[in-house]
Amino acid sequence: MKNLAKSLLVLGGAPLLSLVLVSSAQADLPFNYGKASANYVDETSNGRDSLGNPYYLGGTIGVSNGSSYCDGATGCEDQDTAWKLFGGYKFTENLSAEGAYVNLGDMYKSNEHSDVSAITANAVGSVQVTEKFDLFGKVGAMRWSSENSSGDRDGFGVTYGVGAKMRMSESTRLRAEWEQFPGVETSASEDTDVNMLSVGVELSTY
C-alpha cells in the first residue's frame, strides 16, 4: 500500500514539475519589443488614419452665374449649365492639393456672347464633422479664358470656394460645393465674377 501511494505521488508530481520548468523557460526569454511594436503598427495602419495611395478624382455638374454680366442690359442671360473634372493628392487627413478643368458655360446679351472656362490649382483644407461628413474650403490660382463675340480673352487670377462631402462607401463620396472665379473678362471693357454651384462624385484610392 505504501509503494502504491509513493508511485501515485511520483506520477502526479511529474506534470507539475514539467509545468514549472516550461514556465521558468518562458520567463527567461527576452521580450521582443521591436517586433511587438511593428505588429501593432501593421494592425493599426489599415485604419482610416492611413492614407495608402492618397489620390482622388471626380466630376461635378451644376449651374454658373455671371454676377455683373447683365447689369444695365435687357434680354440678357447670365446663367448656364456648368461642369468640371478634378483630381487631387491628399498630403494629410486635413490638407490636399487639387487641380481641375472647369467649363463655366455661356452668357448672352444683345448681340454678344461669352463662353467661359478655367484651369485651376487649389490648396484644400478639410475638417471631419462626423464619421461620414466633411467640410472643406479651398483657395488657389486659375487661368481663365473666354471666347467672346468681341474677341477672345484670357488671364490669371485667384479662385476660392467652400463645400461638403458625404462618405457613401470606403472610396466614394458625394460632393457639393460653391466656387467663385473673379474678374473674368467678357470683352475688352467688361469683366464679371463667375459663380458656380455644383454637385458630383469623388472617387479615392485611400
FENHUJO-V331726 format. One record per backbone hydrogen bond with DSSP energy under -1.0 kcal/mol. NH is the residue of the N-H (numbers start at 1). CO is the residue of the C=O. E is the energy in kcal/mol with one decimal. If there is no record, write none. Layout:
<<NH:CO:E> <NH:CO:E>>
This chain:
<<5:1:-2.1> <6:2:-2.1> <7:3:-2.1> <8:4:-2.2> <9:5:-2.1> <10:6:-2.0> <11:7:-2.5> <12:8:-2.5> <13:9:-1.7> <14:10:-1.3> <17:13:-2.6> <18:14:-2.2> <19:15:-2.3> <20:16:-2.0> <21:17:-2.2> <22:18:-2.4> <23:19:-2.3> <24:20:-2.2> <25:21:-2.1> <26:22:-2.3> <27:23:-2.0> <28:24:-1.2> <33:31:-1.4> <36:32:-2.1> <37:33:-2.6> <38:34:-2.4> <39:35:-2.5> <40:36:-2.0> <41:37:-2.3> <42:38:-2.5> <43:39:-2.1> <44:40:-2.1> <45:41:-2.3> <47:44:-1.7> <50:47:-1.3> <55:53:-1.9> <56:88:-2.0> <57:203:-2.6> <58:86:-2.2> <59:201:-1.7> <60:84:-1.9> <61:199:-2.7> <62:82:-3.2> <63:197:-2.4> <64:80:-3.0> <65:195:-2.1> <66:78:-2.3> <67:193:-2.8> <71:68:-1.2> <73:70:-2.3> <77:108:-3.1> <80:64:-1.4> <82:62:-1.8> <83:103:-2.0> <84:60:-2.2> <85:101:-2.1> <86:58:-2.3> <87:99:-2.3> <88:56:-2.9> <89:97:-2.5> <90:54:-3.1> <91:95:-1.6> <92:95:-1.8> <96:124:-2.4> <97:89:-2.4> <98:122:-2.7> <99:87:-2.7> <100:120:-1.8> <101:85:-2.4> <102:118:-3.2> <103:83:-3.1> <104:116:-1.9> <107:114:-2.2> <108:77:-2.6> <109:112:-2.2> <112:109:-3.4> <114:107:-2.3> <115:147:-1.7> <116:105:-2.6> <117:145:-2.3> <118:102:-2.4> <119:143:-1.9> <120:100:-2.4> <121:141:-2.4> <122:98:-3.4> <123:139:-2.6> <124:96:-2.9> <125:137:-2.6> <126:94:-1.7> <127:135:-2.6> <129:133:-2.4> <130:133:-1.9> <134:165:-2.7> <135:127:-2.4> <136:163:-2.3> <137:125:-2.5> <138:161:-2.6> <139:123:-1.7> <140:159:-2.5> <141:121:-2.2> <142:157:-2.5> <143:119:-2.5> <144:155:-2.1> <145:117:-2.5> <146:153:-2.8> <147:115:-2.5> <149:113:-1.7> <151:148:-1.5> <153:146:-2.6> <155:144:-2.0> <157:142:-1.9> <159:140:-2.0> <160:180:-1.4> <161:138:-2.0> <162:178:-2.0> <163:136:-2.4> <164:176:-2.6> <165:134:-2.6> <166:174:-2.8> <167:132:-3.0> <168:172:-2.6> <169:172:-1.8> <173:202:-2.4> <174:166:-2.9> <175:200:-2.7> <176:164:-2.5> <177:198:-2.4> <178:162:-2.8> <179:196:-2.6> <180:160:-2.5> <181:194:-2.9> <184:192:-2.3> <186:190:-1.6> <187:190:-1.3> <192:184:-2.3> <194:181:-2.4> <195:65:-2.8> <196:179:-2.6> <197:63:-2.5> <198:177:-2.3> <199:61:-2.1> <200:175:-2.6> <201:59:-1.9> <202:173:-2.7> <203:57:-3.5> <204:171:-2.2> <205:55:-2.3>>
